[in-house]
Amino acid sequence: SLLDREGILFLEVPDSYVILEKLQGHELWDEHLHYFTVNNLSFILNNTGFKIEQIKSLAHRSSANILAWCRVNSTTSTEIKLTESKADVDACRSFAERWESLFQEIFSQIDISEKPIVAIGASHLQSNFLQFTKLGQYVDFLVDDDPNKLGKYVAIPQPISVISTEQLLTKISPKI
């Protein structure tokens, strides 16, 4: 209702299809209430009064974002046609089982690994991964060379100390 008839709506959202396909559950952050694929975002935009000028998924870091440019569509029908993408539905249906299988495989490696267990990175992405897979309970240290993070703790779920690469190599002496 705020967009001028000549205006363009630009949206940028994470591409959940890539998250589902690549098992990037740690990318499902709490600040996003909804996740979209190109197919279901197109469906929503078309059925809420927008004409899509362009929509595409572009790589972003290890994932992808959907970019959409839309205009108000004065010829939009009020009838909503329900369609679904089989690929989207299949990716959602198989995600939980594939995710569980991935971290069970990692758990089996932890059981036979030498200690300490060290994870690289102390950012939102790494801590989400360690939380969502429940691997954080096995981690002894997080290695991150950001001076603002050194000496701090990240709860994954217990507080884990953030150390530098130098500290890891000189004091911890991991077996590589």
N, C-alpha and C positions, 0 to 999 in steps of 0.2 A: 504493500500500500504506500510505501515511501518512495519507491522507485519511479522516477519520471518516465513517461511513455517512450522517450528517446534515450533513456539511460541504459546502462549495461550492468547487469549483476555479475560479479566475478566471485567464484567460490574456489577455495583450495582446502581439501580435506584429505586425510590419509586414505589410501586405497586398501580397503580391508581384504580384497581378493588376494593381493600380494601377501598380506599378513597371514591369511589362512593357508595359502599354497606353500609358503616358505616356512611355516610353523614359527612365526614371529609373535607368539603370544605376549611377549614382553613389550610389544608395541601397542598393546591395548591399554592405553593410559586412562586414568580416572578423569582426566579433564575433558574427554570426549564422551558425550552422552549417547551418540549414535555413530555407527560406522557404515560406510557406503562402498559399493562397487560402482563401476561406470554404469552397469545396467540398472541397478536399483536407483541410483541418483538421477539418471536420465528419466526413469519412470516417474519419480517424484516431481522433478522439475516440469516435465511435460503435463502432468496432471494437476499442477497447481498454478497454471497460468503463465508459464514461461516457454519461450521458443529458444531452444538451444542453438547458439551460433557455432559453438565448438566445445567439445568435451574430450579430454584425453587423460591418460595416466602417464606420468613421467617419473622416472627413477629419481629417488631422493635418498641419499645415503645408502643404507642397505635395504630400503623399502621403496615405496612409491607414493606419490600424491596424485589425486585427481584434481584437474583444473577444468573449470567450466565457465564459459562466457554465455550469458543468456540475456534476452530481451523480454519485455512484457509481450505476451501473445494475445492480441485482441480477438483472435479467431478460435481460442481454446474452447473445446466442448466441455460442458459440465459433467458429461458422462466419463467416469473413470474406468478405464479398461485394465483389468488385472492381468498381468503377465509375470512370469518369473523366469529367471535364467537357471537352467538346470545346473550349469557349472557353479553358480553362486550357492545354490542349495546343497549340492554335493560337497563343496568345500566346507560349508558350515557343518554338515552332518558328520564328516570324517575328521574334523579338527580335533575334537576331544580325544579320540582314540589314538590318533597320530601323535598328539602332544604328549599323552601319557607314555606311549611307546618310546619317544625320544628321551624323556627324562628318566625312564627306567633303565635305558641303556647307559645313560650317564651315571646313574646311581651304581650300576654294577661295576663301572670303572673306578668309582670313588672307593669302593670296598677293597680293591686290590692296590690302590695308589699309596705311594709313600707320603708321609706327612712332613711338613704342614701342607694343607691345601690352600693355594693362593689363587685368587681371581684377579684378573686385570681390569682395571677401571672402577671408578667410584661415582659414576654419574647415574642419572635417573634410569637410563637404558640398562646398564649392568645390574643395578640394584633391583629393578623390576624383574629381570630375567632370573636372578637368584631367588627372589621372593616367590614368583609364580611357579617355578619348578621345584621349590622347596629345597634347592641345593644350598641355599645360604646357611643352613644349619651345620654344614660340613666345612665351611670356609673359615680359615684361621686368620687370613690377612687379605686386604684389598690393596693392590698396587696401582698408584696413580701419581704422576709427577706434577700435577697441578699444585703449586705451593699453597693455594687456598684450601686444599683438602688434606694436606699432610698433617698427621697428628689428630685428625678428627675421627669420628666414628660414624658408621652407617649401620642402621638396625636392619638386619636381614635374616632372621628376626632378632637375633641377639646383637648387641653392639660389636662391630668388627672394626679394628683399627685400620686406618689408611696409612700405608707406608710408601716410601719412594722406591724406585728401581734400585738405586744405590743401596738403600737399607736392605732390600731383599737379597741382593748379591753379596753384600759384605757381612751381614749379621745373621741372616736366616740360612744361607747356604743351601738352596734347594738342590735336589738331585735332578739334573737335567739329562 
